[in-house]
Amino acid sequence: MISFHEVHKNYSIFDRDVHALRGVTTDIARGDLTFILGVSGSGKSTLLHLAGALDRPTAGRVEFDGRDLTTLDPIERAHLRRKRIGFVFQSGNLLPQLTALDNVLIARIPSGISSSDRQRARDLLKRVGLEDRIHHRPRQLSGGEAQRVAFARAFLGQPEVVLADEPTGELDTESGQQLMTMLGELRAEEGTTVVIVTHDLSLPGPGHRILSLSDGKILSDERIGENGPTPSPKIATARPLSSEEFQT
């Protein structure tokens, strides 16, 4: 679904060049749950931003359903993000003056909020365990509850992909695991492709894919089985991995 082909990303910070990504080639399969792991500065957030059409590579190409994102103009990129991609960030980015319900619905303002949008927002908040917090404002919610609102907002438009950047970074271990359980249920019900950037090794579970980055390069590509991680066929064969292989 999302493919990276020899992707490089460089930044200039004052008089220093930063090579955030160095020739990354990999695929994100439709319906998969992929964790991108790595220390700060490894390039994991840069990879996520490129996947979400929030940035452009310095070299190489990023494809979404076979279409090269570098060929899209700003309006086309914005349309892609609004219609097909949901985002969740570490802080949640909730507006403090709005209720949980309105924070979910704010994603629909550009296209207009319909009665069906309101019903779906209420349903999503119920599904993430916040039925009795619908009219609470962010300051009245715990960190875990606030992130549940953020995920409900990301799923509101029924996106094909949800990209989450350190969604549990400000949560304790128990709250983080509860959030991941909720996300797994939502993903299964909606059939959504999910990519999560994290440094927390405790989050991935059986069936999940782990893509580890170091210094802008893929260090390992594994899928967790019942007996622990196993190398992805892509790493074992050094060739592009098909969607069929991802299902085995």
DAJOTA-V18534 format. One record per backbone hydrogen bond with DSSP energy under -1.0 kcal/mol. NH is the residue of the N-H (numbers start at 1). CO is the residue of the C=O. E is the energy in kcal/mol with one decimal. If there is no record, write none. Layout:
NH/CO/E
NH/CO/E
This chain:
2/28/-1.9
3/63/-2.3
4/26/-3.2
5/61/-2.7
7/24/-2.8
8/59/-2.5
9/21/-1.7
11/18/-2.8
13/16/-3.1
16/13/-2.1
18/11/-3.6
20/9/-1.6
20/18/-1.0
21/9/-1.5
22/216/-3.2
24/7/-2.4
26/4/-1.3
28/2/-3.1
32/29/-1.8
34/194/-2.5
35/209/-3.2
36/196/-3.1
37/211/-2.1
42/39/-1.9
47/43/-2.2
48/44/-1.8
49/45/-2.5
50/46/-2.1
51/47/-2.0
52/48/-1.7
53/50/-1.3
54/49/-2.7
58/8/-2.1
59/8/-1.6
61/5/-1.6
63/3/-2.8
64/67/-2.3
65/1/-3.7
67/64/-1.6
69/62/-3.1
71/68/-1.6
72/69/-1.3
77/73/-2.4
78/74/-2.2
79/75/-2.2
80/76/-2.2
81/77/-2.3
82/78/-2.4
83/79/-2.4
84/80/-2.6
85/81/-1.1
86/161/-2.8
88/163/-2.3
92/89/-1.2
98/95/-1.7
100/136/-1.9
101/134/-2.3
103/99/-2.4
104/100/-1.6
105/101/-2.1
106/102/-1.5
108/105/-2.4
109/106/-1.2
112/108/-1.2
118/114/-1.9
119/115/-2.0
120/116/-2.4
121/117/-2.6
122/118/-2.1
123/119/-2.3
124/120/-2.8
125/121/-2.3
126/122/-2.0
127/123/-2.3
128/124/-1.7
129/126/-1.6
130/125/-3.4
133/130/-2.1
136/133/-1.7
140/137/-2.6
141/138/-1.8
146/142/-2.5
147/143/-1.9
148/144/-1.5
149/145/-1.8
150/146/-1.9
151/147/-2.1
152/148/-2.4
153/149/-2.4
154/150/-2.0
155/151/-1.9
158/155/-2.0
160/84/-1.1
161/84/-1.7
162/193/-2.7
163/86/-3.0
164/195/-2.9
165/88/-2.9
166/197/-2.2
169/166/-1.5
171/168/-1.9
176/172/-2.6
177/173/-2.3
178/174/-2.2
179/175/-2.2
180/176/-2.0
181/177/-2.2
182/178/-2.3
183/179/-2.5
184/180/-2.5
185/181/-1.9
186/182/-2.3
187/183/-3.0
188/184/-2.1
189/185/-2.1
190/186/-2.6
191/187/-2.2
193/160/-2.5
194/32/-2.6
195/162/-2.4
196/34/-2.9
197/164/-3.0
198/36/-2.3
203/200/-1.3
207/224/-4.1
208/205/-2.2
209/33/-2.1
210/222/-3.6
211/35/-3.3
212/220/-2.5
213/37/-3.0
214/217/-2.5
216/42/-1.9
217/214/-1.7
219/212/-3.1
220/212/-1.3
222/210/-2.6
223/230/-2.7
224/208/-2.9
225/228/-2.4
228/225/-1.6
230/223/-2.2
232/221/-3.8
236/232/-2.0
237/233/-2.3
238/234/-1.5
246/242/-1.4
248/245/-1.2
